[in-house]
Amino acid sequence: MYKSMKSWAVMGIIIIVTVAVTVPIITKLPTTQHENIADNLMSKDTDNDGLSDYSENQLGTNPLIVDSDNDGLSDGQEVNTYGTNPLSPDTDKDGIWDGYEVDNMAQYGANPKRRDIFVEIDKMDAENIRWLNTAEKSKLVSVFETAPIQNPDGSSGVDLHLFEDNLFPYVNIAAVDDYIENYKNYGEGFYYCVLTGGGSMSGGLDFEVFAVENFGDITMDFLHELGHGLGLVNFFFVGTERHNVFDGIDSMKYSVEEYPSVMNYYKSTSYVDYSRSGVFNDWQYLQENGFRLHEYYYNL
């Protein structure tokens, strides 16, 4: 009986020692130390772009790359300063990269969260060829101001900026393209229009408008040719792959009632706008696909 009790006493000592040794190991760190560790993890910014790794993981940006969408603004600038989308190089889909709008186009009135269109206008130097008049400019600006385009800043419409620049030497219309590069002053971010006496046509980024005195209102031709540059075409190619847009553009397949648009060869002088209804909604297409300016400058 005595021996048995002694054995239990020994076991009791062992148990007590064991507990005494293990208790300090499982003791929790002070609350402030846990908070400091958590704060360090939350604030760590591996790429030094102004956004913590934690925030970048939440947003879907790359915590190892300063500019996740390669638009010229750091992820931190986009989120903390400009309110643009760090995952989209062109937040407002106007064809001008966010960084370029901020760094180079702000002086002209650009807003990376509202669509802008910039057009440099030169005129062929001849007495019978004229500039856009005040009424025509106002009409063009109004068409875009009232456009059913929704912008990231919560506004609607598009800001059209027209810049009259140089007189262009009088040449045969077939030779215009040979002179264009010598007279374009504004460059990237701008469409380029030449007012001529030889007809209206578009090469995408550059377009020509027939502007002979006494010809009448030229806003319809201006909108039509600019529309091609924005992306309103029958079809286009990416490499060898053809992409159809709408077969009523630059055709007489649909009546004005079916397709009320300046892009329809059946035009109505009472309707100077891109279509907002009918068999094809031009503005809806532009809302969803954006303007194609970036394709000309960035080869995308």
C-alpha positions in Angstrom: 0.0 0.0 0.0 2.8 2.4 0.9 4.8 1.7 -2.3 1.7 2.2 -4.4 1.1 5.6 -2.9 4.7 6.7 -3.5 4.4 5.8 -7.1 1.4 8.1 -7.6 3.3 10.8 -5.8 6.2 10.5 -8.3 3.8 10.6 -11.2 2.2 13.6 -9.7 5.5 15.4 -9.6 6.2 14.5 -13.2 2.8 15.9 -14.2 3.4 19.1 -12.3 6.8 19.6 -13.9 5.5 18.9 -17.3 2.7 21.5 -17.0 5.1 24.0 -15.5 7.4 23.7 -18.6 4.7 23.9 -21.3 2.6 26.7 -20.0 5.0 29.5 -21.0 5.3 28.1 -24.5 1.6 28.4 -25.2 1.2 31.9 -23.7 -0.1 34.4 -26.3 1.8 37.4 -27.4 0.7 40.7 -26.0 -2.2 42.3 -28.0 0.0 45.2 -29.2 2.5 42.9 -30.8 -0.2 41.1 -32.7 -1.5 44.4 -33.9 2.0 45.5 -35.0 2.5 42.3 -37.0 -1.0 42.7 -38.7 -0.3 46.4 -39.5 3.0 45.5 -41.1 1.3 42.8 -43.3 -1.5 45.2 -44.2 0.8 48.1 -45.1 3.6 46.2 -46.9 4.0 47.7 -50.4 6.4 45.5 -52.3 6.4 47.5 -55.6 6.3 50.9 -53.9 3.4 52.1 -56.1 1.4 53.6 -53.2 -0.9 50.7 -52.7 -0.3 48.0 -50.1 0.0 44.4 -51.2 -3.2 43.6 -49.3 -5.1 46.4 -51.2 -3.7 45.2 -54.5 -4.8 41.6 -53.8 -8.3 43.0 -53.0 -8.4 45.0 -56.3 -6.8 42.4 -58.5 -3.8 44.5 -59.4 -0.3 43.1 -59.4 1.6 43.8 -56.1 4.9 43.3 -57.9 4.2 45.7 -60.8 4.0 49.5 -60.3 1.6 50.0 -63.2 -0.6 46.9 -63.7 -2.4 48.1 -66.8 0.6 49.9 -68.4 -1.2 53.1 -69.0 1.5 55.5 -67.6 -0.1 55.9 -64.1 1.0 53.9 -61.1 -1.7 51.8 -59.4 -1.5 54.1 -56.4 -2.0 57.2 -58.5 -5.0 55.6 -60.2 -6.7 54.6 -57.0 -5.7 57.4 -54.6 -5.3 60.5 -56.9 -7.3 60.2 -60.1 -10.0 57.6 -59.3 -9.3 55.8 -62.6 -9.4 52.1 -63.1 -6.0 50.5 -62.4 -7.0 47.4 -64.4 -8.0 49.3 -67.6 -5.5 51.5 -69.5 -8.4 53.6 -70.8 -10.9 54.1 -68.0 -13.4 56.2 -70.1 -12.9 54.3 -73.4 -12.2 57.4 -75.4 -9.1 55.9 -77.0 -6.6 57.9 -75.0 -4.6 56.1 -72.3 -5.2 57.4 -68.8 -1.6 58.4 -68.2 -1.5 60.3 -71.5 -4.7 62.2 -70.7 -3.3 63.2 -67.3 0.3 64.1 -68.4 -0.3 65.5 -71.9 -3.9 66.2 -72.6 -5.1 68.0 -69.4 -3.9 71.3 -70.9 -6.5 70.9 -73.6 -9.3 70.0 -71.2 -9.0 66.2 -71.1 -10.6 64.2 -68.3 -9.6 60.5 -67.9 -13.0 59.7 -66.4 -15.1 61.4 -69.1 -14.9 60.8 -72.9 -13.1 63.5 -75.0 -12.6 63.9 -78.7 -9.9 66.2 -79.9 -9.8 67.3 -83.6 -7.1 69.4 -85.2 -8.5 71.2 -88.3 -6.5 72.6 -91.2 -7.9 74.3 -94.2 -6.8 74.1 -97.8 -5.6 77.6 -98.7 -8.1 78.7 -101.4 -10.6 81.5 -101.5 -13.6 79.3 -102.1 -12.8 76.9 -99.2 -14.0 77.9 -95.8 -13.6 77.1 -92.1 -16.5 75.7 -90.0 -18.8 78.6 -89.0 -19.9 79.3 -85.5 -23.3 77.6 -86.0 -21.7 74.5 -87.3 -19.3 74.2 -84.5 -22.1 74.7 -81.9 -24.1 72.0 -83.6 -21.2 69.5 -83.6 -20.5 70.2 -79.9 -24.1 69.8 -79.0 -24.4 66.4 -80.8 -21.7 65.0 -78.5 -22.7 66.9 -75.4 -26.2 65.2 -75.6 -24.9 61.8 -76.6 -26.3 58.9 -74.6 -22.8 57.9 -73.4 -22.3 57.1 -69.7 -19.0 58.1 -68.2 -17.1 56.7 -65.2 -17.4 60.0 -63.4 -21.2 59.6 -63.4 -21.8 62.2 -66.2 -23.3 61.6 -69.7 -22.2 62.9 -73.0 -18.8 63.5 -74.8 -16.7 66.6 -74.9 -15.7 67.6 -78.4 -12.7 69.9 -78.7 -12.1 71.6 -82.1 -8.7 73.3 -82.8 -8.4 75.3 -86.0 -4.8 75.4 -86.9 -3.1 76.0 -90.3 -3.8 76.9 -93.8 -2.9 73.9 -96.0 -1.3 74.5 -99.4 -3.7 74.2 -102.3 -3.0 70.9 -104.1 -4.8 68.3 -106.1 -6.9 66.3 -103.8 -5.0 63.1 -104.7 -1.9 64.6 -103.3 -3.3 65.6 -99.9 -1.9 62.6 -98.1 1.6 63.6 -99.1 1.3 66.9 -97.2 -0.6 65.8 -94.1 2.4 64.8 -92.0 4.0 68.2 -92.6 1.0 70.1 -91.1 -0.2 68.0 -88.3 0.9 69.8 -85.1 -1.0 68.3 -82.2 -0.2 64.6 -82.8 -1.1 61.8 -80.4 -4.6 62.1 -78.8 -6.0 64.0 -81.8 -7.9 63.2 -84.9 -6.9 65.3 -87.9 -9.3 67.0 -90.3 -8.5 68.8 -93.5 -11.2 71.1 -95.1 -10.8 70.7 -98.9 -12.5 71.3 -102.1 -12.2 67.8 -103.5 -14.7 65.7 -101.5 -15.1 64.0 -98.1 -13.3 60.9 -97.2 -11.7 59.2 -94.2 -8.5 57.3 -93.5 -9.5 56.6 -90.0 -7.4 58.9 -87.9 -7.2 61.5 -90.7 -10.2 62.7 -92.6 -11.2 65.2 -95.2 -14.4 67.3 -95.5 -15.7 69.1 -98.5 -16.0 72.7 -97.4 -16.5 74.8 -100.5 -18.3 78.2 -100.1 -22.0 78.1 -100.7 -22.1 74.3 -100.4 -24.2 74.6 -97.3 -24.0 73.0 -93.9 -21.0 70.7 -93.6 -21.7 69.2 -90.1 -23.2 66.1 -91.6 -20.1 65.3 -93.7 -17.9 66.1 -90.7 -19.8 63.8 -88.4 -19.8 61.0 -91.0 -16.1 61.1 -91.6 -15.2 61.5 -87.9 -17.6 58.6 -87.2 -15.3 56.2 -89.1 -12.4 57.3 -86.9 -14.5 56.6 -83.8 -15.2 53.1 -85.0 -18.4 53.3 -87.0 -17.4 51.2 -90.0 -19.0 48.4 -92.0 -16.2 46.1 -91.0 -12.6 46.2 -90.0 -9.6 43.8 -89.9 -7.4 42.8 -87.0 -4.5 41.1 -88.8 -6.3 38.9 -91.3 -9.4 38.4 -89.2 -12.4 40.3 -90.3 -14.8 41.9 -87.8 -18.2 43.0 -88.9 -19.8 46.0 -87.3 -22.9 46.8 -89.3 -23.7 46.4 -93.0 -25.8 49.5 -93.1 -22.9 51.8 -92.6 -21.7 53.4 -95.8 -24.5 51.7 -97.7 -28.1 52.2 -98.9 -29.3 48.9 -97.6 -31.6 50.5 -95.0 -34.0 53.5 -95.2 -33.6 56.5 -93.0 -36.5 55.3 -90.9 -34.8 51.9 -90.3 -31.4 53.4 -89.7 -31.5 57.1 -88.8 -27.8 58.0 -88.9 -25.3 60.2 -90.7 -23.5 56.9 -91.3 -26.3 55.8 -93.6 -25.9 56.9 -97.3 -29.7 57.5 -97.1 -29.2 60.7 -95.1 -31.8 63.1 -93.8 -30.8 66.7 -93.5 -33.1 67.0 -90.5 -31.3 64.3 -88.5 -27.6 65.2 -87.9 -26.5 62.6 -85.4 -25.5 59.0 -85.0 -28.3 56.6 -84.5 -29.9 56.2 -81.1 -32.4 53.5 -82.2 -33.4 51.5 -85.3 -31.8 48.4 -86.6 -28.4 49.5 -85.3 -27.7 51.9 -82.5 -24.5 53.7 -83.2 -24.2 55.3 -79.8 -24.8 52.0 -78.0 -22.0 50.4 -80.1 -19.6 53.2 -79.2 -20.6 53.0 -75.5 -19.8 49.3 -75.4 -16.7 49.3 -77.6 -15.2 52.7 -77.0 -13.6 55.0 -79.6 -10.9 53.4 -81.8 -8.3 56.2 -81.5 -6.0 53.9 -79.5 -5.8 51.5 -82.4 -4.2 54.1 -84.6 -1.7 55.3 -82.0 -0.9 52.2 -80.0 -1.4 49.6 -82.8 -3.9 47.6 -80.7 
